[in-house]
């Protein structure tokens, strides 16, 4: 398959941190994950997109926080004991940036083999599949494997200051 849904599966084989947003399970490449922290109060920053919730102070470093549910067009969820912030490290605007993403619940770290990864169907995500590495088939479940760098693209102005 070519286009947005194409994927070289061998490039994406590896370990993924899996998490839940609503009823769906997602995965992030473990090498992009810096740490997982419990939800904490967020300081709002004016003039940022609605999905950019604000910033937190993490051991003296100011980290921008994004609500991944809102970024994906879902309703904002109530914070529960399982709500977490996954701190990821990506390259944005030519620099290495740490960003926190709010998720409903962290699941586990899984090794997903190349044979288990399929391209994203063209009909999902309003045809916007460029931020999806592929669909990881694990048992009967399907994990949506995200390219977190591409998810965060377009938010450079809000995230990099």
C-alpha positions in Angstrom: 0.0 0.0 0.0 1.2 3.5 -0.7 0.3 6.9 0.6 -0.4 7.9 4.2 -1.2 4.3 5.2 2.0 2.8 3.9 4.4 1.4 6.5 7.7 -0.4 6.4 6.9 -2.8 9.2 10.5 -3.8 9.9 11.3 -0.2 10.9 8.6 -0.2 13.6 9.2 -3.5 15.3 10.1 -3.0 18.9 8.9 -2.1 22.4 5.9 0.2 22.8 4.4 1.7 25.9 0.7 1.1 25.6 -2.0 3.4 27.0 -5.7 4.0 26.8 -7.7 7.0 25.5 -11.4 6.4 25.8 -12.1 2.9 24.4 -9.0 2.7 22.3 -5.5 1.4 23.1 -2.5 3.2 21.7 1.3 2.6 21.7 4.3 4.9 21.8 7.8 3.8 20.9 9.4 3.2 24.3 12.6 5.0 23.2 10.6 8.3 23.0 9.3 7.9 26.6 11.3 9.7 29.3 9.0 8.9 32.3 5.5 8.4 33.5 4.1 10.6 36.3 0.8 10.9 38.1 -1.5 13.7 37.1 -0.6 17.0 38.8 -1.9 20.5 38.7 -1.2 22.3 35.4 -0.5 26.0 35.0 -2.5 27.4 32.1 -0.7 29.4 29.4 -2.7 32.0 27.5 -3.1 32.0 23.7 -2.4 28.3 23.3 -4.6 25.8 21.5 -7.3 24.1 23.7 -5.4 20.8 23.7 -2.3 22.4 25.1 -3.4 22.4 28.7 -0.4 24.5 30.0 2.8 23.6 31.8 4.1 21.8 34.9 7.3 22.1 36.9 9.0 18.8 36.8 12.1 18.9 39.0 12.9 22.4 38.0 12.2 22.0 34.3 9.1 23.5 32.7 7.3 20.9 30.6 4.4 21.7 28.3 1.3 19.5 28.7 -1.0 18.3 25.9 -4.3 16.6 26.4 -4.1 13.8 23.7 -7.9 13.2 23.9 -8.6 16.8 22.9 -5.8 16.7 20.2 -7.6 13.7 18.7 -11.0 15.4 18.8 -12.3 13.4 21.8 -14.2 14.9 24.8 -12.0 15.9 27.7 -12.2 13.3 30.4 -12.5 13.6 34.2 -9.2 13.1 36.0 -9.1 9.8 37.8 -6.5 8.0 39.9 -5.4 6.2 36.7 -4.9 9.5 34.7 -1.2 9.8 33.9 1.2 12.1 32.2 3.6 10.4 29.8 6.7 12.6 29.3 8.1 12.1 25.8 11.1 13.5 24.1 10.9 14.5 20.5 12.6 16.9 18.1 10.5 19.9 17.3 11.7 22.9 15.4 15.2 21.5 15.3 15.6 21.0 19.0 15.0 18.2 21.5 11.9 19.0 23.5 10.2 17.2 26.4 6.4 17.3 26.3 3.9 15.7 28.7 0.8 14.0 27.2 -2.2 13.3 29.4 -3.7 9.8 28.9 -6.5 8.0 30.6 -4.5 5.0 31.8 -1.1 3.5 31.1 -1.2 -0.2 30.3 2.1 -2.0 29.7 5.2 -2.3 27.7 4.8 -4.7 24.7 7.2 -6.0 22.2 5.5 -5.9 18.8 7.0 -7.8 16.0 7.1 -6.6 12.4 4.6 -9.3 11.3 2.1 -7.9 13.8 2.1 -4.4 12.4 -0.3 -3.5 9.6 -0.7 -0.1 7.8 -3.5 2.2 9.1 -6.6 1.9 7.0 -7.2 4.9 4.7 -10.8 5.2 6.0 -9.8 5.9 9.7 -8.8 9.2 11.2 -10.5 11.3 8.5 -7.7 10.1 6.1 -5.1 11.7 8.4 -2.9 8.7 9.1 0.5 10.3 8.7 1.0 10.3 12.5 0.2 6.6 12.8 3.2 4.2 12.5 0.8 1.3 12.0 -1.8 -0.9 13.7 -0.2 -3.4 16.1 -2.2 -6.7 16.3 -1.6 -8.2 19.8 -3.8 -11.3 20.4 -7.4 -10.2 19.5 -6.6 -6.5 20.3 -5.4 -3.8 18.0 -3.1 -1.0 19.3 -2.8 2.2 17.3 0.9 2.8 17.1 1.7 6.6 17.1 4.6 8.6 15.8 4.6 11.0 18.7 6.8 13.5 16.8 4.2 13.8 14.0 1.4 14.0 16.6 3.1 17.0 18.1 3.9 18.6 14.7 2.0 21.8 14.2 2.2 22.6 17.9 5.8 23.8 17.8 4.8 27.4 18.5 2.9 26.4 21.7 5.4 23.8 22.8 8.7 25.4 22.0 9.3 28.8 23.6 
